[in-house]
Structures are given as C-alpha cells and as structure tokens.
Amino acid sequence: RLFDSPWTCQAVFRSLKPLAKNYVLRLLLVTVPVPQAHQAALSSLLDLDLYRQGQQAGRPTFQLHPTFQAQLQWALSTGGHMLGEVPRSVLAAAPNREALDAFAHNQWEALQ
C-alpha cells in the first residue's frame, strides 16, 4: 500500500541517495529483462553522447555527460519547470495583447 500513491513514490525517490536514484531511473522504463536491454540502452546513451566510459586506476569508469546530469538532477530533484510550462523570463519578454493586436492589424492591412 505504501507505493499506491504517486506522491509517496516521488517522496521515496527524492529521499534516496544519488546512486540509488541512478539505479531506480535506470530500471524505471525497462520492461524487458535487464541483460537483454542493457546493450541497446548503452548504445543509445553513447550515440547521444550522454554516457562516457573511461579508466581510473586501471578500472573502468562510467559517467553521464556532466551538463546533462546537472540539468536533469536539478529538474527532477528541485521541481524545476514542468514540460510545457513557460519560464517567467520568456513571459516577461513576450509582447502584450495590445502589441500583438497592432502587429496583426498592420500585417492584415499590408495584405490588402
């Protein structure tokens, strides 16, 4: 019953340590057994330059693109703008109704 509410699930997710969040996100949309989907997932991450492989002290290392990682962490953990929400900076720069009406009128008159 604990996970019956999406709000509870989100609260539990936010309380996880970063590596645990990583595991949850990696498995969140996987609908096939992990070994089968693993290589395809890595290929798509590499193709998009989201995933970087390296070596440190002779051991393999794996890391997300740092900018992508920071932006997605911010969006998921601090409640950044929801998709489709217009940022205030864009709204402030948008013309008001009167300016739009005047522009539309001038465009219409130019057609006649």
NORNOR-V955975 format. One record per helix or strand. SS is the DSSP state (alpha for helix, beta for strand). FROM is the first residue (numbers start at 1). TO is the last residue. If there is no record, write none. Layout:
# NORNOR-V955975
ss/from/to
SS/FROM/TO
SS/FROM/TO
This chain:
# NORNOR-V955975
ss/from/to
alpha/2/4
alpha/6/15
alpha/18/28
alpha/34/47
beta/51/56
beta/59/64
alpha/66/77
alpha/88/93
alpha/97/111
